[in-house]
Each structure stands twice: as structure tokens, then as C-alpha cells.
């Protein structure tokens, strides 16, 4: 019996079809090229010795969330498995629970890797007269956890980290979370820029 090795692209396609159905395909050369690039970065970050997470910044609908779901499945039985939370879910939670309660779930107490899908929109919650942005607070705690214990935090966003050339009115991650937070995120994460047209039909 001849053993055949499954390549990274094949594994992505197999799991992609399991999750999203037969319409998922890497046959489009442009899409396949991007997925291959992302896979190589993830191979270094997830499976290699490099102890950093990833920050995927890309256009709407290019496949950031789809890719992360595939990698969550690929890594579910490994030490690099990660917990998933959506940024909008954190917004909803912040209206029902205190920041301490939410951080107890996703902050420094979460002794495993974490992925926050779709950060970059601004929402502040008023608590006892104080303005709180729960993603900011979680990122600060995850940074301390990264420094002390090496647990990774992975992020995705539609917003860029900086904009130049007379576009200062456009939103950036710095404007939403502040330079102090983004400076830590850049230390925690490798940046992947993912440009392209929306794959949604």
C-alpha cells in the first residue's frame, strides 16, 4: 500500500468542503494563491517554533473567517487549537455582563490560544460612569498572557492599521483601540494583508 501525503492546499479544500459544501473550491488560481500564502504563514505561526499569533487585515468577503474556520478544524486536536469568539458577540455580551465577567472567559484566565473574528468597529459601554471597550481590555490582558505564558491571540479585521495620504478621516485600528493597544498587537501577531474582491454571491 502506497502512502500518499495530503498537501496544505488539499487539506484546506477537503475541510472547506466539509464545512461549506461542494461550492468551496480553490480552483480559482487567484484565490488559491492567496490561500497558499496564508497557509504558509499559518504553518509558521501555528505549527512552527515562532510563537506569535496572526492579524489578518483584508477586504470584506475575501475569506478571512472561512480560512480561520478551516484552521480551527485542522488544529482542533493539537496543542495549537484555539477558542473562537466574534467581535460582535463580545459587543452583545458587554451589554449583559460586566467587563470582569467577560475577561474571566476570554482574558488572562483563558489558558489557551484565542481567535477574535472581526475586530475594528468601535463600541463603548458605560459602566458606573466609566467608558469601557471590552476588546481593548481583552487585548491588554491577552498581551500580558502572551508575555508571561506564550499563549497566542489571532485577530482579523476589515480595517487597516494605518492610513496615509490625506485620508485621515478614514477609520483605522489605531483610532478605534489606540496606539498603546496596537503596539502590543503588533508584538503579539504577524500581519497578513489580504486584498481582493468579495467572494460572497
N, C-alpha and C positions, 0 to 999 in steps of 0.2 A: 504494500500500500504506500503510495507516494503522498507525503505530507505537503500541502500547499499553504503558503503564507498569505494571509489577507493583508493587503496594503492599507495605509491610512485612508485613502480615498474610498476603497471598497468598504471598509468598516463604517465610514461616515454614511455611505449610500445605503448599506444594509439597515443600520439603525434608523436612519432618516425615513426609510420606507416603513419600518415597523411603527414609528411614531406618527408620521404624517401621511402614510399611504403611498400608493404607486405613483402619485404625481410628483413626489420628491425625486429629483434627479440632478446628478452632477454632469449630465451630458453637455450642457451649455459650457463651452470652453472658458468663457469669461468667469462664470460662476465657479467652475472647477478650479481655476487658477487662484481665485480669492480663498476658497475653502482650503486649498492646499497650503497657502501661505499661513492661514490661521491655524491649521493643523500643526504646522512646523513650529509655530510659536508656542502652541499649547503643549507640544511634545517636550519642549524645553522647560516650560513653566510647570506643567503638571507632572511629567514623568522624569524629568532630568533633575540635576542637582541644584539648579538655580531656584532659590527659594523666594520667588516673587509671584504675585498674582498678575492678572491681566486687566487692563482697562481698554475695552473695545469702544471706540468712538466712530460712529458711522451714520450714514444717511438712514432715513426712515424706511423700513421694509426690506433692507438688504439681506437680512437673515441672521442678525445677531442673536436673537432669542432662540431661533431654530438651532443654531450651532451650539449654543450652551445646553439646550435640552439633549442634544446628541452626546455632548461630552459628559453630561451628568450620567447618562446611561452607560457610556463607555467606562466611567470611573467608579460606578456605584459599589463595586466590591474591592476597591483598592484603598490604600491609606490616603489617597488624594481625592476621595469623594468629597462632595461639598453640599451644604444645605442651600436651599434656594428661597429667596423672598423677592417679591416685586416691589418696586418703589411706591407704587400706588397703594399696595396693601399696607405698607408702613404708614402712609398718609391716613388711611382709614383707621388703622389701629391707634394712631396718635389722637384721634378724636374720641376714642373709647377708653384708652388706658393711659396711665402716666408714662413719662419717658423712662422712669426707673423700671417699670414693669416690662416695657418693650426691650430695653437694653439688657434686662436679665435673660431674654430669649436670644437676642441677636448680637449682643455686645461682647464684652470681655468674658462673660460666663460661657459663651459658646465655644467649647474647646474643639473646634474643627474648622475646616475651610468654609467660607461663606461666599455666595454669589448674590449681589443685589442687581436685579434687572431693571434697567431704565431709570437711572438717576438723572438729575439735572433740572427738574421742574421745582419751582420754589413754593414750598408751603410751610408756613409757620403756624404753630399752635400757641395759644395763650394759656399759660398755666400760672395761676396765682400772680398775675401781673407780669410774668416773665414771658418773653418770646422764645419759643423752642423750635428748632428744626431737627427732627428726630434722625434724619440721615446724617446730618453733621455730627450729632452726638455719637451715633453708632460708628461712624468712620474714625472718630477720635479714639474710641475705645478699641476698635479693631487695630488701629495703628500701634497702640500700646501692647496689644496681644501679639502682633507681628514681631515687635522688637523683643519682647520677653520670651515668647514661645515658638515663634516661627509660623504660626497659622496664617494662611493666605486669605486675602479678600479679593474677589473678582468683581468687576463692575462693567456695566455697559451704559451708553448714553448716546443721545442724538445731538448733544451739544459739544462744541469744540472746547479745548482748554484755553485757547486764546484767539483773539481776532484782531487783525491789524488793518491798516489802510482805510481810515475813515469809516469804520463800521463799529464804532464804539457803542452804538445803541443796541447792537445785537446781543442776545443773551450768551453768556459763557458759563462754564462750570465755576470759574473764579468768582463771577458776580453772584452766583447762587449760593456757593458754600464758603467763599472767602479764600484768600491766598494761603492762609495758615493750614487749612484742611487740604487744599490741592497740593501743597508742597509735600505733605505726608503721603497723599495718594500716589504721587509720582515716585516716592521712595518705595512704596509697597508694591507698585504694579508696573509691568511692562505695557507700553502703549501700542495698541493696534489701531490703525486708521483704516476704516472700511468704507470706501466710496462706491456709489453705484446707484442705479435706478431701482425703485421698489419692485420686489418680486411678487407682491400681492396682486391678485387679479380681481 
